[in-house]
Amino acid sequence: MTILKEKDFGTPIVESEKNVTGYIDDIEVTVPEGTSIMRAASMLDIDIPSLCASDNIDHFGSCRLCIVDFEGRSGFGYPSSCTTPLTEGMKVVTKNSQLSNLRKELLEMYISDHPLDCNTCAGNGDCDLQDQAEGHDLFANNQLTPSKYSLANGSNHLGSDVDESNPYFNFDPDKCIVCSRCVRACNEVQGTFALSIESRGFESKVKPGISDNFFDSECVSCDA
């Protein structure tokens, strides 16, 4: 069965009395000033890879898959399109070999700390990580391909206990990439503030507030 989704523009709509005109992959686009490159590209039906963006919540720039390049860019590294606004006359490139290679490297890092078998996952066929892996040649025979980072005896969080305390959902830390999308939705959309990110860096994980499990937390199972 095909799952139909509403179009997601990546970042919320911006209201401004001033418009700016730029070019994304040589296509002209005019948007309200302050509009992100990601949203402007989406308006042109140009898909920029992402795992953490949604037009229901503020931009965050966590996953780094949405990196782009543009003329006159200064400094090292590539900016994320969800946090970078389109400016007057900007000429943006959303895809080339360098960007593709960097995105693939990022995805391999995510996969190195993620179960590989998609067949038994409830999210099979409705998974952003699965879609992006397939688009970057990291998906074969209905499963994620092993990452070179995990093959190098790298550390991971696989084998964590599943929180089955809530009657409406299970939380499996193995499948969480800590994109913070659920935490942001809880805070910005639902306003419950039941979730948080505990620790930093490699030890970061989603935590149900000050509780040890989701059933005892402030989580209202809103599905946001």
C-alpha positions as CSV (number, residue, x, y, z in Angstrom):
1,M,0.0,0.0,0.0
2,T,1.3,3.4,-0.9
3,I,1.5,5.9,1.9
4,L,0.4,9.4,0.8
5,K,1.9,12.4,2.6
6,E,1.2,16.0,2.5
7,K,4.0,18.1,1.1
8,D,6.4,19.3,3.7
9,F,8.3,22.5,2.9
10,G,10.9,21.8,5.6
11,T,10.6,25.1,7.5
12,P,7.6,27.2,8.5
13,I,6.2,29.9,6.2
14,V,7.6,33.4,6.7
15,E,5.5,36.5,6.4
16,S,7.3,39.7,5.3
17,E,6.4,42.8,3.4
18,K,9.6,42.5,1.4
19,N,10.3,39.8,-1.2
20,V,13.7,38.6,-2.4
21,T,14.6,36.9,-5.7
22,G,17.3,34.3,-6.0
23,Y,18.2,31.2,-8.0
24,I,18.2,27.6,-6.9
25,D,19.8,25.2,-9.4
26,D,19.5,28.0,-12.0
27,I,15.7,28.3,-11.4
28,E,14.5,31.8,-10.4
29,V,12.3,32.0,-7.3
30,T,10.8,34.9,-5.4
31,V,9.9,34.5,-1.7
32,P,9.2,36.6,1.4
33,E,12.5,37.9,2.9
34,G,13.7,35.5,5.6
35,T,12.4,32.3,3.8
36,S,14.9,29.4,4.1
37,I,16.7,28.1,1.1
38,M,15.0,24.7,1.9
39,R,11.5,26.1,1.7
40,A,12.3,28.1,-1.4
41,A,13.7,25.0,-3.1
42,S,10.6,23.0,-2.0
43,M,8.4,25.6,-3.6
44,L,10.2,24.7,-6.9
45,D,9.7,21.0,-6.2
46,I,13.5,20.7,-5.6
47,D,14.0,18.1,-2.9
48,I,16.9,18.7,-0.5
49,P,17.7,15.7,1.6
50,S,16.9,16.1,5.3
51,L,16.1,14.0,8.4
52,C,15.3,16.7,11.0
53,A,13.3,19.4,9.2
54,S,9.6,19.9,9.2
55,D,7.4,22.9,8.3
56,N,5.5,22.4,11.6
57,I,8.5,23.3,13.7
58,D,11.3,25.8,13.7
59,H,14.5,25.1,11.8
60,F,17.1,23.3,13.8
61,G,20.0,22.2,11.5
62,S,20.6,19.0,13.4
63,C,21.0,16.3,10.8
64,R,23.3,18.3,8.4
65,L,22.0,16.4,5.3
66,C,20.5,19.6,3.8
67,I,23.8,21.3,3.2
68,V,24.0,23.4,0.0
69,D,26.5,25.6,-1.7
70,F,26.1,29.1,-3.2
71,E,28.2,31.7,-5.0
72,G,30.2,34.0,-2.7
73,R,30.0,31.6,0.3
74,S,32.7,32.4,2.8
75,G,34.3,30.2,5.5
76,F,34.8,26.5,5.7
77,G,32.0,23.9,5.4
78,Y,28.6,24.0,3.8
79,P,25.6,25.8,5.4
80,S,22.4,23.9,6.1
81,S,19.6,25.0,3.8
82,C,17.0,24.9,6.6
83,T,18.8,27.5,8.7
84,T,20.1,29.7,5.8
85,P,17.7,32.3,4.3
86,L,17.6,33.0,0.6
87,T,18.9,36.5,-0.1
88,E,18.6,38.8,-3.0
89,G,20.5,37.5,-6.0
90,M,21.7,34.4,-4.3
91,K,22.7,31.5,-6.6
92,V,22.3,28.2,-4.8
93,V,23.5,24.8,-5.8
94,T,21.6,21.9,-4.1
95,K,23.4,19.0,-5.7
96,N,26.8,18.2,-7.0
97,S,29.3,15.4,-6.4
98,Q,30.9,17.0,-3.3
99,L,27.5,17.6,-1.6
100,S,26.4,14.1,-2.5
101,N,29.6,12.5,-1.1
102,L,29.3,14.5,2.2
103,R,25.7,13.5,2.6
104,K,26.5,9.9,2.0
105,E,29.2,10.0,4.6
106,L,26.8,11.5,7.1
107,L,24.3,8.8,6.4
108,E,26.9,6.1,6.9
109,M,27.5,7.6,10.4
110,Y,23.8,7.3,11.2
111,I,23.6,3.8,9.9
112,S,26.7,2.7,11.9
113,D,24.5,3.2,15.0
114,H,21.3,1.8,13.6
115,P,19.7,-1.6,13.1
116,L,20.2,-2.8,9.5
117,D,17.2,-5.0,9.0
118,C,14.2,-2.9,7.8
119,N,12.0,-5.9,7.1
120,T,10.9,-6.3,10.7
121,C,10.6,-2.6,11.5
122,A,7.2,-1.0,11.9
123,G,8.4,2.0,10.0
124,N,9.4,0.0,6.9
125,G,8.2,1.9,3.9
126,D,7.5,5.1,5.9
127,C,11.0,6.0,7.1
128,D,13.0,9.1,6.2
129,L,16.3,7.4,7.0
130,Q,15.4,4.5,4.7
131,D,14.4,6.9,1.9
132,Q,17.6,8.9,2.2
133,A,19.8,5.7,2.4
134,E,18.1,4.4,-0.8
135,G,18.7,7.7,-2.5
136,H,22.4,7.6,-1.7
137,D,23.0,3.9,-2.6
138,L,23.1,2.7,1.0
139,F,20.0,0.5,0.8
140,A,19.8,-2.9,-0.9
141,N,17.5,-6.0,-0.6
142,N,15.1,-4.1,1.6
143,Q,17.7,-3.4,4.2
144,L,20.3,-0.8,5.1
145,T,23.8,-1.7,3.9
146,P,26.6,-2.1,6.6
147,S,28.5,1.1,7.2
148,K,32.2,1.4,7.0
149,Y,32.2,3.1,10.3
150,S,30.5,0.2,12.1
151,L,32.8,-2.3,10.4
152,A,35.8,-0.5,12.0
153,N,34.7,-1.7,15.4
154,G,33.1,1.6,16.1
155,S,31.1,2.3,19.2
156,N,27.3,2.1,19.0
157,H,24.2,2.0,21.2
158,L,22.7,-1.2,19.7
159,G,21.1,-3.6,22.1
160,S,19.4,-0.9,24.3
161,D,16.3,-1.8,26.2
162,V,13.0,-1.0,24.5
163,D,10.6,1.1,26.6
164,E,7.3,-0.7,26.4
165,S,5.7,1.1,29.3
166,N,3.3,3.2,27.2
167,P,0.2,1.3,25.9
168,Y,0.2,3.4,22.7
169,F,3.7,3.1,21.5
170,N,7.1,1.5,22.2
171,F,10.3,3.6,22.3
172,D,13.3,1.7,20.8
173,P,16.5,3.7,21.4
174,D,18.2,1.6,18.7
175,K,16.1,3.2,16.0
176,C,16.4,6.7,17.3
177,I,18.9,9.0,15.5
178,V,18.4,11.9,18.0
179,C,17.2,14.3,15.4
180,S,15.2,16.1,18.2
181,R,12.1,16.3,16.0
182,C,9.9,14.7,18.6
183,V,11.3,16.9,21.3
184,R,10.7,20.0,19.3
185,A,7.2,18.9,18.3
186,C,6.4,18.3,22.0
187,N,7.6,21.7,22.9
188,E,6.6,23.9,19.9
189,V,3.4,22.1,18.7
190,Q,1.9,20.3,21.7
191,G,3.4,22.6,24.4
192,T,3.7,19.7,26.8
193,F,7.5,19.9,27.3
194,A,7.5,16.2,28.2
195,L,10.6,15.3,26.3
196,S,14.2,16.4,26.4
197,I,17.7,15.4,25.1
198,E,19.9,14.0,27.8
199,S,23.7,14.3,27.7
200,R,25.7,15.6,24.7
201,G,27.5,14.3,21.7
202,F,27.7,10.5,21.2
203,E,25.9,10.0,24.5
204,S,22.8,12.1,23.5
205,K,19.5,10.4,23.8
206,V,15.8,11.2,24.0
207,K,14.5,11.2,27.6
208,P,10.9,11.4,28.9
209,G,11.5,14.4,31.2
210,I,12.6,13.5,34.7
211,S,10.9,10.0,34.5
212,D,12.6,6.7,33.8
213,N,9.9,5.6,31.3
214,F,7.3,7.1,29.1
215,F,4.3,5.8,31.1
216,D,5.3,7.7,34.2
217,S,6.3,10.9,32.3
218,E,4.2,13.9,31.2
219,C,3.9,12.4,27.7
220,V,0.3,12.4,26.5
221,S,0.9,10.2,23.4
222,C,-0.1,13.0,21.1
223,D,1.7,11.5,18.0
224,A,3.0,15.0,17.1
